[in-house]
Amino acid sequence: MNEAASGQVSRRSLLGVAGAGLAAASLRPASAATAAPPAARPDGARRKLGSLEVSSVGLGVQNMHRTYQTTIPDRAEMIRIIRTAYERGVTLFDTAEAYGPFEDERILGEAAQPFRNEVVISSKFGWNIGPDGKRDAGDPLNSRPEHIKAAVEASLKRLRTDHLDMVYQHRVDPAVPIEDVAGAIKDLKAQGKVLHWGLSEMGLGTLRRAHAELPLTAVQNEYSMLWRGPEAEVLPLCGQLGIGFVCWSPLGVGFLTGAIDAQTAYAPGDIRAGETRFARENVTANLALVALLKRWANAKQATPAQIALAWLIAQRPWIVPIPGTTQMAHMVENAGAIAVRFTPAELRELNAAVAAITVKGDRLPPPVQAFSGVEAPPRRS
């Protein structure tokens, strides 16, 4: 590693920036007055998902209604985090009707009001959630065209906007042809209610058919040093088709920050308790990734989280991670990952080191994993 490589961040300056952001945020009320224009953006701060320009690091608004540890965050603080993210140059904010359900869309809608037309808001449909927020356990997925249109209308109201910059099919519905889904999106686009669309955790055949029916802007799948599954087929296909890639869980649900070890105990309801990659018999081996990140963080005068995010950004010019957080300091830290640079030689070295580590355990509990990689059925004749 070349510790003097261009673009490295000093730990002192990072802490100074983080402290300034925290201090400023703590003095501001959660009102429209908090939304100052973003500061001048450094080189590399923005990139494109298809034709859609966004910040190189986004913000996932998933756990702002409830953390992994099942605590309820302070709503006013969540709004401050979103608004401070905008001030720091973040322009991609990702949510879904299923998060809450509904509550995270409401939080984002309130927070983004002062700068709504300056940012990209993406949400998702696809789960069978009624107006009362209850899911249909017997029929969990619903991407019937009439349901998509109703879901988008409801999302628009919660987000306090007249359009979604991007909407994803959250999970592929095995009962509905993807061509029918695309038809519903076409109607919504014609009405100006949806500008771009994408798929999440879909099968490759579905991806090809969807893109042929109505060009996709982005795919949103899990991708990080801890889960590199998209590298085999999904990323090459996205590159071939000109589709952007958005990484959910880019920090391995906190693991890559060093927050989890073999002694970690999970609260009841914490989804990580059901992921075997965090089981004690596996986590010790997987901590080799954290040790690697810490070495590179020390050399680059950054943090492990920033190295993990910068590594993702360096893989393709059309990859955008969307780390989620409920802590102001972590948001500031994550947004600062765009300042970390790797020389070509450094990236080859880091890629080789990551590839040499075999991650043990499955990435998701079996009931959740069952909804990934699903193919849509053929169109009915």
Phi, psi and omega in degrees: 000137175264105185291344181262014182300150182294149175088002181287154183253132177281141181297324181295316180292324178299312181295326178295316179296315180299317180296320179296318179296318180293318181296315180297316183296324183290340182267348186262140171286160178277075181226176180299335181293347181284347190270075175286153178300147180295149179292165178305133185270137177288165176303141179083004182281346182227153177206178185243138167257103189060240178261002185265118181273131181219171173290153183291338171233127177259190178229120176274121182257072184251318188256017183285349173267337181194129182282172175304326181280005176072013173279158181259114181291159176288122185299317181299323179291323177297321178294320177296321179297314180298316182290324177290325175301316177299316180299333181267010173100000178286127180236358178248118180238123188244133178214193179194153176299329184287343182281102181137297349298152171079330192294322182291329173297319180297318180297313180295320180300317178292315184295321187274357183308315184294340184225029187309315185278003178257359185228167177255122177248125176242143175223184187216152173231173173133336176273153182271081183248126180281170179302336179276001179086001181271137179270147176274104184294329182281335181223076194290335184250146179207105175238030173295141186310317181294327179288320178302313183296320178293320180296317180295317178302317180293321178297319179301318180295316181293326181274358177057046183218166178258359179204153170258129178295327177207143175228137179249147162282115190295315174216144181292132178271114183291359179257353186234122177301141182295335177295326177290322176297313179300324178298320178295321179293321176303316179298317180293323176295318180298330178274356181078012182272340176225132181260324181219160176220163181205177179236154178232129174055042183267170171280159184293322178297319178297320179300313180297315182294320180297315182293325178292327182281318180204112187310132180272146176268322185206155167249137176240109179229162171293136177199128177193179173300334182278331178225106187250019182308320182298342184295331186290312186226322186293311180298315177301321180291320176300317178298319180296321185268353181075033181257135177286166182228125180249127185264113169272154184053049183290347178251020177059049184043045175093344185299318185287352175274350184092011184279350184235137172218188184295342182264358184295130174254138184256141177290152175303129181097348177289118186297337183292339179295337181263005180261118187292344176293343178256004176293151186301327181288345181248329190295327180299315177295321183289340178294350174301328177295318180295319178298319178297314179298321180294323178295315180290324177298319178296318181291325182266000183053048179232202177240160177304319179298318180294322177295316181298319179287318179297326177297317177298312181301326183284346185289321179210151179285356182239026175256133180227116175279148179233070179298141175256153178198158173241016181236129183302315183298323180290323177297315179298318178299313182296316180297332180285355181296337182294343180276349180275128181237150174240135170289162177305320180293320178296318181295320176298317180296315181292318178301318180295321180293320178295316181296334182282350181260121178267117179282131181258142180098166180270154185280332184223155173298148183309318181297329179279318180302330182298339181267002181259144177074016182285143176259138175287151181286164176298153177294140180288140180276000000 
